[in-house]
């Protein structure tokens, strides 16, 4: 899976960068050009709608040239405690389909992963891992070096698989209920 470093705030030059990416495609053999042009047009339209409506705070990553990860809805929940959401969306789907979603809360020294969920049809192919990388990058950029959370016992992938997912991504299992990671 290709992962591009997170970008700074969305500005016109960022949108131009994305437009350039989707316009420089070479003609590989046996390509259905009509379908390919339609997909790239859809992707470009979704990006423009996001940028024009100011629907996201920060573009966090682009990978496989079709998925974008962005943050949205940063708001203060209580004094010094903030809530935000991260999304991964598929640019090539007509409905700009949600792939992965994370609910996060943080204060000045720790970040809690309240929920991290990947749509079933996109599951188990690396989207959750990319989302974790974006969460960690956001955390470090915000000066927060401690991430923690609680396992959801009724997860569709099974609790053992969920614990393994976090362990494989460098998180420590505390007690079979909670996980944590100190970032460097």
N, C-alpha and C positions, 0 to 999 in steps of 0.2 A: 504494500500500500504506500503510495507516495504521500509524503507529508511536507507541506511548505511552512516555513516559519510564520508565526502570527504576524499580522500587519498592524500598523498604527491605525488611528481613527480613520473612518471612512471619509474621504474627501474626494473631490473630482478626480485627482490624479490616481487614486486607488481604483475608482470605477473605470477610468481610462485603461489602467493596467489590466483589469479583468476583461474589458472589451477587446483589447489587443490579443489576449490569450485565446479568446473564442473566435477570432477572425483569421488566424494564421494557420489553418489546418491544411495539410497537404492531402492529395488524393491517393489514399492507399488502394491497392487492388480490391475489386469487388465491393466497393463502398456504395451504399445506397445514399447518393448525394442528397436526394430530396429529404429523406429522413434525417440525415446529419444536419443539414441546414435548418430544418425545423427544430431540432433539439437545441442547436446553438442559439437560434433566435429566441426560443423559450427561455433559455438560461439568461440571455442578455436582458430580456424583458423583466424577469424576476429580479435581477440585480438592480435595474433601473427603478423598479417600483420600490424596492427596499430603500434605496438611496434617496429617492424623491420624497417618500413618506417619512423619512427619518425614523424608521421602525427599529433601528438597532443602534446600540451604543458603539460597538467596536467589532470590526471583522477580525476574527481570531485565527482562522486558518482556511486554506483551500487545499483539497487533496483529490487525487484522481481526476482532476479537471472537471469534476461535476458536483462535488459536495462543498458546501461552505459551512463554516462554524462561526456563529456570531453570538454576542451577548445582547440581552434586551432586558428592559424593565429593572434598572437599578434604582431601588428606592429604600429609604430609611424605614425599617420596621419598628424599631424603638431606639432610644437614645444610644447612638454609636453602633447599632446593629443594622446591617444592610442585607437586603434580599435581592438576588438577581437570578436570571434564567439564561442558560446557554442552549442554543439549538444547533443541530446539524440538519441541513435541508438539501434535498436532491434538486439541483438546478434543472435537470432535464425532464422532470415530470411536469405535466400540465398544471397540476395543482400546487407545485412547489412543496412536495411532500416532506413532512417531518420524518427524519430518520432517527435522531437521538435528541433527548431532552434532559437537561439537568436543572434541578432547583438547588440553589446554594444560599447559604447565609454566612455572613462573616462580620467580625468586628476588627479591631486594629491588630490583633495578634493571632487569630485562628479562623479557619474557614471550615464550615461544615457542609458536607455533601448530604443534602436532605433526601434527594432522589436522583438517580441516574437510570434512564430507561431508554432502550433501543427498540424500535418497532420490530415486531416478530420477523417479518419477511426480510429485514436487514440484519438480523441477529447473528452473532457468532462469526463475524468476518472482519472485526477490527474497528468498528465505529466507536464502541465504548472506550477502547484504548486511546483513540485519537481525542475523544472528548476529555479523558483524564489528562492527557498531555496539555490540552488547552486550559483546563482548570488549574493545573500546576503552574503553567506559564503566567496566567492571570494572577494567581496567588503570589508568586515571586515578584511580579511587576508591582503588586500592591504592598510589598513589604511584609507579607504574611508567609511564615515558614512552617506552619503546622496545619495539616489537613486531617480531619477525622470524620467519622460517620457511623451509621448504624446499619447493619444488614437488614434487609426486608425479608422476613422468614417465609413469606408466601410467594417469593419471586418465581416467575414462570420457568426460569432456567434451573431452579433447584438451589437450595441454600449452599450445598457443597460446591456447586459450580460458581456461585457468586463469591464465596470465600476464596476460591482458587483464582478467580478473575482479579480480585484486589491483591492477593499475594503475588501473582505473576506480574503485577504492575508496581511492585515494590512497597505495598502497604503491609503493615503488621496486623495480624489478627490478635486482638486483645483478649477476648473472652468468648469467642464464638457468637458474640452479639455486636461488638463494635470493632472498628478498624481505625488505624492512624498511620500517618507518614510525616516524618520531619524532612523538609526540603533543605537542600544545601544552597 
